[in-house]
Structures are given as structure tokens and as C-alpha cells.
Amino acid sequence: MSSKDIFTSLVRIKGDERNKVVSVRSNQPIEKELWREFSKVLSRIYISTPVNIGDTICKNIMNTGIDIISTKKISDND
């Protein structure tokens, strides 16, 4: 029996001295067996500011139909 839950992680921010990472989550519950693979994909991603809550960071990750969205707002001048 596989269990599902909301996946949470961090994505690195490029070119911002004060903010190195932003927190992210899946927009729907995913199989826990996929969490390690999702983490590997997200470890290769760098984003730039500004970032708003709910911004899509990775659309349709691993062709699952699931989006990874930001859970924190970071402005250019934060």
C-alpha cells in the first residue's frame, strides 16, 4: 500500500546574496516513493527573484501532472 502526502522541499535562488533558497511544495499529494526522484530534479533547479507565493517553480514534474509551487514571497530587494 503506497501512501501519499504533500511533498515539500527547497529550491536554490541564483544571484541573491540574502536569500539562498525558497521553500516549495507540490500542488497535490504524491506517492512517497517518488519523493527521492523529485528531490533529485529540484536539486538541479536555480530560480531568480522575485518569487511570489503560489508561483509555479516546476510544471508537470517528471510528467506526473504535478506542479511544484513556491510557499514564500521573496522580492528583488528583500
LINCOR-V791026 format. One record per helix or strand of 2 or more residues. SS is the DSSP state (a for helix, b for strand). FROM is the first residue (numbers start at 0). LEN is the number of residues. If there is no record, write none. Layout:
# LINCOR-V791026
SS | FROM | LEN
SS | FROM | LEN
This chain:
# LINCOR-V791026
b | 3 | 2
b | 7 | 6
b | 20 | 6
b | 29 | 2
a | 31 | 12
b | 45 | 2
b | 55 | 3
a | 60 | 3
b | 67 | 3
